[in-house]
Amino acid sequence: MPALLSRRRFALLLPATLAACGFELRRDSELKIHAISLQGFKPESPMLAELRRQLGHSQVRLEDDPQKAELILETKRDLRDKTVVASTSAGQVREWQLRLRFDFLLRTPGGEVLLPRTEMRLTREMNYTETAALAKEQEEAALYRAMQSDAVAQIMRHLAAVRLPTT
């Protein structure tokens, strides 16, 4: 019985202790813009789809016409690739490096650059065996999705930090 009481006390004291030290869970970034246009993306871009999904959870309106937006996120590079990191003496791949490269800038419809070209480079290492090719293909897709989510979270923080010029 005493162990149960100490666990309950711990469970009650832990949130209070964390709050007292300043710990706070990361919340979604609060965007100060009302309308954004996403330009330069390929139509089938997974980054475009993820950005639209994230912006859809906010109060920001997506505009196809850049002149109707307050802010334009313009992509300069949106690439995924992989390279061999390790292979056997027989030439079989044992490890891949997965890379996501995304470069963008933020500007106003009038052309004023609010955030110059920003380069994002994310990498993940993945072991590989031919005997588990299907599972490794799924792991690769999951790693790319994780990198993409990380990149979009960073972009959302950039968008939250943008201060539009006052007219």
Backbone torsions as a table, in degrees:
resi	resn	phi	psi	omega
1	MET	NA	-41.6	179.3
2	PRO	-62.2	-34.8	178.8
3	ALA	-64.6	-37.9	179.1
4	LEU	-64.8	-41.9	177.9
5	LEU	-64.3	-40.9	-179.3
6	SER	-67.9	-34.0	176.1
7	ARG	-66.0	-41.0	178.8
8	ARG	-64.6	-43.7	178.4
9	ARG	-60.5	-44.1	178.8
10	PHE	-60.1	-45.1	-179.3
11	ALA	-63.3	-33.1	178.4
12	LEU	-79.8	-34.2	-177.0
13	LEU	-81.9	-27.6	-176.9
14	LEU	-58.5	-50.9	179.1
15	PRO	-61.5	-38.1	179.4
16	ALA	-65.9	-40.4	179.1
17	THR	-65.3	-44.7	179.3
18	LEU	-64.1	-40.0	178.5
19	ALA	-65.4	-37.9	-178.2
20	ALA	-67.2	-30.0	-178.6
21	CYS	-86.4	-2.0	178.2
22	GLY	96.4	0.4	178.7
23	PHE	-66.6	135.8	177.1
24	GLU	-149.6	136.9	177.3
25	LEU	-63.3	144.9	178.7
26	ARG	-68.2	129.8	178.0
27	ARG	-103.1	166.5	174.4
28	ASP	-62.3	143.8	178.8
29	SER	-66.5	138.1	177.2
30	GLU	-90.5	116.4	-177.9
31	LEU	-88.1	138.8	-178.1
32	LYS	-100.4	9.7	179.1
33	ILE	-106.1	159.2	-179.0
34	HIS	-110.0	-26.3	-177.5
35	ALA	-144.7	134.3	-179.1
36	ILE	-134.4	148.8	175.2
37	SER	-119.4	132.7	179.2
38	LEU	-102.9	114.4	-173.6
39	GLN	-120.7	151.5	173.3
40	GLY	87.5	1.4	-179.4
41	PHE	-84.2	148.0	168.7
42	LYS	-73.0	145.6	-176.3
43	PRO	-57.0	-32.7	-177.5
44	GLU	-95.2	14.4	-176.8
45	SER	-64.5	123.6	175.5
46	PRO	-63.1	-31.6	178.1
47	MET	-65.5	-40.0	177.8
48	LEU	-61.4	-45.5	180.0
49	ALA	-62.1	-42.0	-179.6
50	GLU	-68.8	-40.2	177.4
51	LEU	-63.1	-43.6	178.2
52	ARG	-61.7	-40.9	179.6
53	ARG	-63.1	-46.6	-179.7
54	GLN	-65.3	-43.1	179.6
55	LEU	-68.2	-27.0	177.2
56	GLY	-65.7	-22.7	177.6
57	HIS	-82.6	-7.0	179.7
58	SER	-106.0	-176.9	178.6
59	GLN	-90.5	7.6	-177.1
60	VAL	-80.4	133.0	179.2
61	ARG	-89.9	133.6	176.3
62	LEU	-88.7	125.6	-178.7
63	GLU	-112.7	130.9	174.8
64	ASP	-75.7	-35.9	179.3
65	ASP	-86.6	114.1	-177.7
66	PRO	-60.3	-26.5	-178.7
67	GLN	-71.9	-18.7	178.4
68	LYS	-91.0	-4.2	-177.9
69	ALA	-95.6	156.2	173.4
70	GLU	-82.1	-29.7	-173.0
71	LEU	-141.8	143.7	177.7
72	ILE	-120.9	124.3	171.9
73	LEU	-98.5	112.9	-175.9
74	GLU	-111.7	122.0	179.3
75	THR	-86.0	140.9	177.6
76	LYS	-110.3	-26.6	178.2
77	ARG	-152.6	136.1	179.0
78	ASP	-146.0	87.6	-173.8
79	LEU	-127.7	148.2	170.0
80	ARG	-125.4	136.2	173.8
81	ASP	-153.4	171.5	177.4
82	LYS	-144.0	146.9	178.8
83	THR	-131.0	155.0	178.2
84	VAL	-76.8	129.6	177.6
85	VAL	-101.5	-38.6	-178.8
86	ALA	-144.1	143.8	176.6
87	SER	-143.0	163.2	179.7
88	THR	-82.4	172.8	178.2
89	SER	-66.1	-20.8	177.6
90	ALA	-86.3	-0.2	177.6
91	GLY	88.6	9.4	177.8
92	GLN	-81.5	135.6	-179.2
93	VAL	-71.2	133.2	177.9
94	ARG	-115.2	-22.0	-179.2
95	GLU	-153.2	136.4	177.4
96	TRP	-112.9	152.6	167.2
97	GLN	-113.1	119.8	178.5
98	LEU	-94.4	135.6	-178.3
99	ARG	-129.8	140.1	172.6
100	LEU	-121.2	124.6	178.9
101	ARG	-120.6	124.7	-179.7
102	PHE	-140.2	119.8	177.2
103	ASP	-117.6	136.8	-179.0
104	PHE	-151.2	166.3	171.6
105	LEU	-140.2	158.8	177.2
106	LEU	-116.6	131.7	-179.7
107	ARG	-145.6	166.3	176.2
108	THR	-88.8	164.6	175.8
109	PRO	-59.6	-26.2	178.4
110	GLY	-78.0	-6.2	177.2
111	GLY	101.6	-3.3	179.7
112	GLU	-72.2	123.6	-178.9
113	VAL	-81.5	119.2	179.0
114	LEU	-93.9	-29.4	175.8
115	LEU	-139.8	113.5	-178.2
116	PRO	-64.7	172.8	-177.8
117	ARG	-48.2	122.6	-178.4
118	THR	-114.7	128.7	-178.2
119	GLU	-103.4	128.1	176.0
120	MET	-115.7	128.7	178.3
121	ARG	-129.9	115.4	177.8
122	LEU	-119.9	139.3	179.9
123	THR	-135.3	151.2	174.1
124	ARG	-141.0	144.8	175.3
125	GLU	-98.5	144.1	-179.7
126	MET	-141.4	123.6	173.2
127	ASN	-70.9	154.0	-176.7
128	TYR	-142.2	138.7	170.4
129	THR	-137.8	140.0	-179.0
130	GLU	-65.1	-28.0	-177.5
131	THR	-69.3	-20.6	179.6
132	ALA	-119.2	41.1	-173.5
133	ALA	-59.3	-43.4	-178.8
134	LEU	-65.4	-43.5	178.6
135	ALA	-64.6	-37.8	179.5
136	LYS	-69.9	-32.2	175.5
137	GLU	-64.2	-42.3	177.4
138	GLN	-67.8	-38.1	177.0
139	GLU	-63.4	-41.1	177.7
140	GLU	-59.7	-47.0	178.9
141	ALA	-61.1	-41.1	179.3
142	ALA	-65.8	-38.9	178.7
143	LEU	-66.9	-40.0	176.4
144	TYR	-63.9	-40.9	177.7
145	ARG	-62.6	-40.1	179.0
146	ALA	-64.9	-42.8	178.2
147	MET	-64.0	-41.3	179.1
148	GLN	-62.6	-42.1	177.8
149	SER	-63.9	-40.7	176.8
150	ASP	-61.5	-44.6	-179.2
151	ALA	-63.4	-44.3	-179.7
152	VAL	-65.4	-37.8	176.8
153	ALA	-61.7	-40.2	177.3
154	GLN	-65.6	-41.6	178.8
155	ILE	-62.8	-41.9	179.2
156	MET	-62.3	-36.7	176.2
157	ARG	-66.7	-37.8	175.5
158	HIS	-63.0	-43.8	180.0
159	LEU	-63.0	-37.5	179.7
160	ALA	-68.1	-26.7	-178.1
161	ALA	-86.9	-9.8	-176.3
162	VAL	-69.9	135.1	173.8
163	ARG	-113.3	112.9	-179.8
164	LEU	-71.7	143.7	177.3
165	PRO	-66.7	141.6	178.3
166	THR	-87.6	140.9	-179.4
167	THR	-108.2	NA	NA
